[in-house]
Amino acid sequence: MTARSRLALALSIGATGTAVILSILTGLQRGGTLPERLVWVAVGIVLVVSAHLLPALVRTAPLAVRGVAGVLWIGCMAGACYGYATFFVLAQRHAGELRANSIAAGSLTPSGRSLTAVMAERASVTAQLAVIDAKHCTGDCRTLDGRRLTLTAKLDALNAEAGDVRRDEAERDRVIAQRDALLADPVTSRLAPLLGVTATRLDLLSGMSFAVVLEGVACLLWTVALGPAPTSAVPAATLPVVTPVAAVATSTERAVTTVTARDGAKVIGRRVASQRRGMPATDASSTGTEVTDVELTRLAQAIAAGQVRATVADIRRHMGCSQAKAATLRRQLSISKSAA
């Protein structure tokens, strides 16, 4: 296993482990009783593992099997992503509740009477004071004046109490607005107005996005980890045999004697056959195309190594000789091959 495969395997195990933990937590939050929670946990684990491993396991399967596996994989992905989205939404809600609970709950409790009760009593006192003001004093007015002063003082107290109640209600409204702001994610609450959606819908979309990314990364990593190892080495049969210069020279010197004896016998045989047929024997030395054994051996090794093709043009280009000599070399090689 290569280093890349080991790294992909480690990352895929981490991604699948994270997904399994999310499925367990989601199953525990969904069920009511303990058996229901355990069933939800088991279903979530099966969906997650199947969604991660199916693409890698059926890659070399027949087409029909891959088609059925593709449909099942889509269902596993949908179920796993739905579970992840449930977890993310519930986790965000719990985090918002913890942030909201950091505000003192005492500030939300009314400290006294409600504004309605205070204003009702103030209206009654105002009516009584209006009745006293409407009366005309003909005799001793001290009782009426005392009654008027009492009602006036009570009206002032009610006005002050009404102001306090209004300030308490304004403070409670401010605290409630602050708690509502803390219930939503700070980024979501600021991004939702820009996108024109509600914060709740944006929380759901972000949860689904995280789920899809996690599932996609896990599937890709398992496909790479369980895939065939890359073959960078070329088979030995396809590699050209390149003989070092020193080795070629040594082998050439060793083969001179053998080639000389064999080719000399073949040339003599060819001359004798030509004379028997009545044809004049042609000597290479008469045409200026002398071929030495060393040249013939070097050319044979070059052709065997795949460096030169057995054509007159390539032999001439490789040996740097004339066309007649190249033809002689090719003919000598053909004679050697047929004899062998």
Buried (B, 14 or more C-beta within 10 A) or exposed (E): EEEEBEEBBEBBBEBBEBBBEBBBBBBBBBBEEEEEBEBBBEBBBBBBBBBBBBBBBBEEEEEEEBEEBEEBBEEBBEBBBBBBBBBBBBBBBEEBEEBBEEBEEEBEEEEEBEBEEBBEBBEBBBEBBEEBEEEEEEEEEEEBEEBBEBBEEBBEBBEEBBEBBEEBEEEBEEBBEBBEEBBBBEEBBEBBEEEEBEBBEBBBBBBBEBBBEBBBBBBBBBBBBBEEEEEEEEEEEEEEEEBEEEEBEEBBEEBBEEBBEBBEEBBEEEBEEEEEEEEEEEEBEEEEBEBEBBBBBBBBBBBEEEBBEBEBEBBBEBBEBEEBBBBBBBBBBEBBEEEE
